[in-house]
């Protein structure tokens, strides 16, 4: 069982602190004691759009998730950005831009 705290926001949702629980093939989202939803993992599309931000597509609705531990969340959902190929002195900006525009 993997649990991730963070901030979730979307077009019809004010930024909210949530807990995402990924276990038993399910992707569950709750805010405090309020259960917001549960979906099969394979129905969730996750894309890492920056070091700290993920785009979640849940049944056609898009949300942005900012987990407290981006690395652990990235590993759990398999959303990665290749930051190993240097292009300039720092190169981070170029690698992130390349990843977000090539999807």
C-alpha beads as a LAMMPS data file, in Angstrom:
LAMMPS data file: protein, C-alpha beads

103 atoms
102 bonds

1 atom types
1 bond types

-500.0 500.0 xlo xhi
-500.0 500.0 ylo yhi
-500.0 500.0 zlo zhi

Masses

1 110.0

Atoms # bond

1 1 1 0.000 0.000 0.000
2 1 1 1.326 3.434 -0.983
3 1 1 -0.111 6.657 0.341
4 1 1 0.767 10.129 -0.856
5 1 1 -0.272 13.458 0.633
6 1 1 -0.340 16.528 -1.541
7 1 1 -2.361 19.282 -3.146
8 1 1 -4.878 18.458 -5.875
9 1 1 -6.493 21.053 -8.117
10 1 1 -8.631 21.029 -11.212
11 1 1 -10.984 23.179 -13.291
12 1 1 -13.969 22.480 -11.022
13 1 1 -11.940 21.922 -7.846
14 1 1 -10.348 24.456 -5.546
15 1 1 -6.839 23.423 -4.473
16 1 1 -7.340 20.831 -1.752
17 1 1 -5.035 18.805 0.438
18 1 1 -5.697 15.145 -0.343
19 1 1 -4.433 11.675 0.380
20 1 1 -3.949 9.364 -2.603
21 1 1 -3.880 5.665 -1.743
22 1 1 -2.590 3.284 -4.408
23 1 1 -3.154 -0.335 -3.424
24 1 1 -4.907 -3.520 -4.527
25 1 1 -5.082 -2.218 -8.108
26 1 1 -7.104 0.823 -7.013
27 1 1 -6.378 4.564 -7.027
28 1 1 -8.279 6.168 -4.139
29 1 1 -8.508 9.871 -3.332
30 1 1 -9.742 11.321 -0.048
31 1 1 -9.702 14.704 1.647
32 1 1 -9.747 14.256 5.397
33 1 1 -12.689 11.982 6.151
34 1 1 -14.329 12.657 2.784
35 1 1 -13.875 9.901 0.190
36 1 1 -13.632 11.629 -3.209
37 1 1 -13.391 8.536 -5.408
38 1 1 -11.860 5.189 -6.238
39 1 1 -10.843 3.997 -9.699
40 1 1 -8.961 1.034 -11.176
41 1 1 -5.280 1.990 -11.539
42 1 1 -5.321 1.274 -15.276
43 1 1 -8.021 3.958 -15.755
44 1 1 -5.708 6.680 -14.401
45 1 1 -3.209 8.357 -16.723
46 1 1 -0.370 10.143 -14.951
47 1 1 2.151 12.456 -16.577
48 1 1 4.962 14.224 -14.768
49 1 1 4.873 17.809 -16.042
50 1 1 7.591 19.243 -13.794
51 1 1 9.778 18.136 -10.934
52 1 1 6.971 18.809 -8.440
53 1 1 3.778 18.574 -10.541
54 1 1 1.843 15.691 -12.089
55 1 1 -1.096 15.761 -14.472
56 1 1 -3.727 13.165 -13.620
57 1 1 -6.409 12.132 -16.102
58 1 1 -9.203 10.507 -14.137
59 1 1 -12.112 9.391 -16.336
60 1 1 -11.427 12.235 -18.774
61 1 1 -11.144 14.900 -16.061
62 1 1 -7.708 16.499 -15.721
63 1 1 -6.202 17.470 -12.388
64 1 1 -2.830 18.695 -11.205
65 1 1 -1.282 16.945 -8.219
66 1 1 1.602 18.323 -6.168
67 1 1 2.711 15.474 -3.872
68 1 1 4.751 16.088 -0.737
69 1 1 7.165 13.396 -1.963
70 1 1 7.336 13.729 -5.778
71 1 1 10.019 11.052 -6.189
72 1 1 8.077 8.372 -4.322
73 1 1 4.847 9.257 -6.173
74 1 1 6.677 9.178 -9.500
75 1 1 8.051 5.726 -8.718
76 1 1 4.628 4.433 -7.641
77 1 1 2.830 5.556 -10.800
78 1 1 5.723 5.169 -13.248
79 1 1 5.805 8.812 -14.403
80 1 1 9.378 9.904 -15.057
81 1 1 11.330 12.762 -16.631
82 1 1 14.777 11.905 -17.995
83 1 1 17.057 14.437 -16.347
84 1 1 20.330 12.701 -17.186
85 1 1 21.263 14.184 -20.570
86 1 1 22.970 17.568 -20.117
87 1 1 22.460 20.180 -22.864
88 1 1 23.833 23.330 -21.291
89 1 1 25.618 24.223 -18.127
90 1 1 22.574 23.213 -16.101
91 1 1 20.235 21.827 -18.763
92 1 1 17.309 21.163 -16.441
93 1 1 14.951 23.613 -18.119
94 1 1 15.638 22.207 -21.586
95 1 1 15.098 18.612 -20.458
96 1 1 11.792 19.450 -18.769
97 1 1 10.610 21.412 -21.808
98 1 1 11.586 18.572 -24.140
99 1 1 9.686 16.073 -22.000
100 1 1 6.533 18.193 -21.777
101 1 1 6.438 19.062 -25.495
102 1 1 7.232 15.580 -26.827
103 1 1 4.193 13.910 -25.196

Bonds

1 1 1 2
2 1 2 3
3 1 3 4
4 1 4 5
5 1 5 6
6 1 6 7
7 1 7 8
8 1 8 9
9 1 9 10
10 1 10 11
11 1 11 12
12 1 12 13
13 1 13 14
14 1 14 15
15 1 15 16
16 1 16 17
17 1 17 18
18 1 18 19
19 1 19 20
20 1 20 21
21 1 21 22
22 1 22 23
23 1 23 24
24 1 24 25
25 1 25 26
26 1 26 27
27 1 27 28
28 1 28 29
29 1 29 30
30 1 30 31
31 1 31 32
32 1 32 33
33 1 33 34
34 1 34 35
35 1 35 36
36 1 36 37
37 1 37 38
38 1 38 39
39 1 39 40
40 1 40 41
41 1 41 42
42 1 42 43
43 1 43 44
44 1 44 45
45 1 45 46
46 1 46 47
47 1 47 48
48 1 48 49
49 1 49 50
50 1 50 51
51 1 51 52
52 1 52 53
53 1 53 54
54 1 54 55
55 1 55 56
56 1 56 57
57 1 57 58
58 1 58 59
59 1 59 60
60 1 60 61
61 1 61 62
62 1 62 63
63 1 63 64
64 1 64 65
65 1 65 66
66 1 66 67
67 1 67 68
68 1 68 69
69 1 69 70
70 1 70 71
71 1 71 72
72 1 72 73
73 1 73 74
74 1 74 75
75 1 75 76
76 1 76 77
77 1 77 78
78 1 78 79
79 1 79 80
80 1 80 81
81 1 81 82
82 1 82 83
83 1 83 84
84 1 84 85
85 1 85 86
86 1 86 87
87 1 87 88
88 1 88 89
89 1 89 90
90 1 90 91
91 1 91 92
92 1 92 93
93 1 93 94
94 1 94 95
95 1 95 96
96 1 96 97
97 1 97 98
98 1 98 99
99 1 99 100
100 1 100 101
101 1 101 102
102 1 102 103
